[in-house]
Amino acid sequence: EEYSHLIHRSGKLLLDIISDILDLAKVEAGTLELDEEEFSLGELLEECLPIVEFNARDKGLRLEREIVPDQFLLADRRIVKQMILNLLSNAVRFTQPGGQVIVSTSCEATGDVVMRVRDTGVGMSAAEIEQALKPFKQINSLKRKRTDGTGLGLPLTKAMVEANRARFAINSAPGEGTLVEVTFPSARVLAG
């Protein structure tokens, strides 16, 4: 029974990797079809947070939320969910025990809605950010253990953000953590 569970988990991991590669290829080829719908960004974040909370608690991290309610988007909900999970998973993975991960949303004066994922993790230099945004690349440093990831998380997230006609920005410095911002333009924001 234990072997069958291991085989199932390994098969699911492989399927997830293949799906990520296919999604990235579709985005790069311009053939990713969006299934746009109206949804609450806050509700989607609250749905995603429990998925990473166990790992955060296990590492002794504080996972905080500052989510503005009633922010409705017109976007591909499945893809936005995958973006959120990728960003939260990275923040938890690269933050040391005792650190903090904060997910927040805000509505700017322009009508844009910004989702932020900030962590107090190891951070990255400008050159490391450039490397991390390349498919299949991982950053190797003394403070960062090589993970079992594929190096697709950030490149795929950035590509999915742009496919949803939103903007992606990442600010980081070694030892100071990372801030990732996804800005949904006012044209993608619906009245709550």
N, C-alpha and C positions, 0 to 999 in steps of 0.2 A: 504494500500500500504506500509506503514511504517513497519507493522508487517511482511509482506512478505519479505521485504528487510532484516529485522533482522533474520528471519528464514533462508533465503538464506545464509547470512554471517555466521550464526552459523553452518549450514550444511557444508559449505566450510571449516570452521575451524576444524570441526570434521573429515572431509575427509582428510585434511592435516595431522592431528595428526595420523590417522590410516595409511596413506601412510608412514609417518616417522617411525612408529613402524614396518611396514612391511619391509621397506628398511633396518632398523637396524637388523631385524631378518634375512633377506637374507644375509647381510654382515657377521653376526656372524656365519651363517650356511655355508658360502662359496658358496652360490648359486646366488649371485647378478650377473646378466649378464650385462657386459659393452657393450655399443654401441659406440665403439671407432671411432673417426673421427678427421680430422685435422681442427683446428680452431685457431683464433687469441685470445690469452689471453687478450690483450688490448681491442679488440673490445667487448669481453664478459664482461669485467669489466665496460666499458662505457655503456653497455646495462643494467647492474645491478645497477649502481650508482643512476640513477633517481628514482628507486624504493624506496630507503632509504633517498634520499635527502629531501623529504617533511618532514619526521619525524625529520631529523637532523635540518633543518631550523626552524621547529616548536619549538624545544628545544633550539634554539640559538646556535647550534654547527657549527663549521667550518668543512666542509667535503672537504678534499684536496686529490689530486691525483698526483702521480709521476709515470706515467705509461710509460714504454719503449715500443715504437711501434714495430710491426713486430716480436713478439715472438709467434711462432706457436707451439701448442702442439698436441700430439696424445693422446687423452683421451676421456672419456665420457662427452660430452659437457653439457648435462642436469644435470649430477651429479656435475660437476665442478661449474655450475651456482648455484645449490642449496647450495654448500659449501660456495661460495662467499656471497650469500644472508644471510646465517646463521651467518657468521662472521661479516658482516657489520651491521646486525640487532642487534647482541649482543653488538658491539662497541657503536652504537648509544644508545641502551637501558641503558647501564651502564656508560655513560659519562654525567656528570652534565652540566647544562646550562653554556654556555661560553667556554666549552671545545672544543676539536679537535679530529677528526678522520682522519687518513691519510692512504690511500691505495696506495701501491707502488709495482713495479716489478723491478727486476734486473736480469741480466745474469751474473752468476759467472764465474770465470776463468776455472772451471771444465766443463762448458757448461750447468750446471744446471740452471733452471729458478726458481727464488724465488718470491712468492707473499707474501706481508706483509700487515697486517691490524694492525695499531697501534692506540691506543686511550689514552686519558688523564683521563680516568674514575677512578672509585673507586679502581680498582686493586684487586688482590687476593693474599693470602699467599699460600705457597706450599701445605698446607693441604686443602685449599679451591679449588685449581686447581685440586687436586686429587678427591675431592668430585664432582666438576663440570664435570669431565670426566666420571662419572658414570651415566648410564641411569636412568632417572626419579628422579634424585637428583637435588636440588637447594640449593644455598648457602643462609643462613640466617645470616645477620649481621645488625648492627645498621645503617650502611651507605648504605645498599642495601635493597630496598623494595622487598618483595616477589612479583614476577611477575605472570602474567597469563600464563606463558610458561609451558611446560611439562617437562623440564629438559632433552630434547632430542637433543637440538641444537648442543652442543659441542661434545657429544659422537658420534652422527650421522655424524657430519662433520669429526671428526678424522677417523672414520671407512671408510667413503667415500674417504678420502684422501688416506688411505692405500690400499683400493680396486683399486684405480687408480695407484698403485705402486709409490706413492709419499710419502714424509715424512711430519709429522706434529710436530710442536714445539710451546710451549706456554711459555712465560716469563711474569711474573707479580709480582707486589709488592703492598701491600695495600697503597692507596693514590698516587701511581705513575703510574697508568694505566696498560695496557696490550698490549703485542705484540704477535701476532700469525703469524707464518711463515709456509707456505706450499711450499715445495721444490719439483719441478718436475725434476727428474733426466735427465741427458743429453740424455738418451735412449728414453725419451718421448718428447724431444724437436726436432722440425723440422726446417730446414733452412728457413729463411724468404724471 
